[in-house]
């Protein structure tokens, strides 16, 4: 299960909603939501925006895992491709 799938599943449980209600309210096909929850399909930005409107939360919330990976790779001496370019301090002359 992807992090977005875990988040969607958690929201379903927390708000006591059926997947069909979310599909109808967000205008995302139920099959796409189920595939995302099952980890068979990645959540698109477009669908994250639709879900964010439905659940009234920021769309970025659905990509928390990716944000944490990027955040954890940022810092001095970071040479990770997922970190920001400006964080690498090359002062070894």
N, C-alpha and C positions, 0 to 999 in steps of 0.2 A: 504494500500500500504506500502510495506517495504521501508526502507531507500534506499536500492539498486534499488528498482523499481522507486523511485522518481528521483534518480540520472540518471538512464537510460532514463527515460522519459524526463528529463531536457536536457540531451545530445542530444536526438533526436530533440527536439525543437531548441536548440541552433545551431545545425549543419545542421538543415533543412534536416534531413534524415528520410527515411521510415524504419519501423521495418524490412521489408524484406531485405533492404540493409545491415543493421547491422547483421542480421542473416546470410546472404550470406558471408559477409566480416569477420565475427568472427567465422564462422562455428559452430554456436549455433543454434539449431532448433528454428524457429520462435515461435513455441508453448511454448517452455521453456522460451523464453524472455517475451512473453506475460503473462505467468503465474507468472513470477517474478514481472513484472510491476503491475499486478493485486493483488499481495500479496498472491497468491495461492501456490507459490513455492519459497523457499529460494535460493538465489544465491550461487552456489558452488564456492569453491576457483578456481577450474579448469576453470569455466566459467568467473570468475572475471579476471583471467589472460588473457583469450582470448579477453575479452572486453577491458582490459587495452592496449593490443597490437593494437586493432582496433582503439580505441580512442586516443591512445598515451598518456595515463595518468597512474599513479601508480595504481596497483590492489587494494591497501589499500583504495583508494578513495571510493570504493563501500561499504566498511565496516565502514564508518565514524561514524555512530551512535553507533556501538559497541565500537569503539575506544573512543568516547566521554564518554560513560557510564563508561568504565574502568578508564579513566583519572579522571573523577569527583569523583570516589571512592578512589582515591589514596591520601594519605597524613597522617599526624600525627594522631594517634588515629583511623585510618581507620581499621575497623574489617570486612569490606565487603568481601565476598568471591570473588568478581570480582576485588578486588585490588591486588596489588603485595604483596606477603608474607613479603618481606623485609621492607614494609612501616609501619608495625605495631610496635610501640615502647612500649614495655611492661617494663616500668621502675618503676612500682608501687610495691615496695618491702617493 
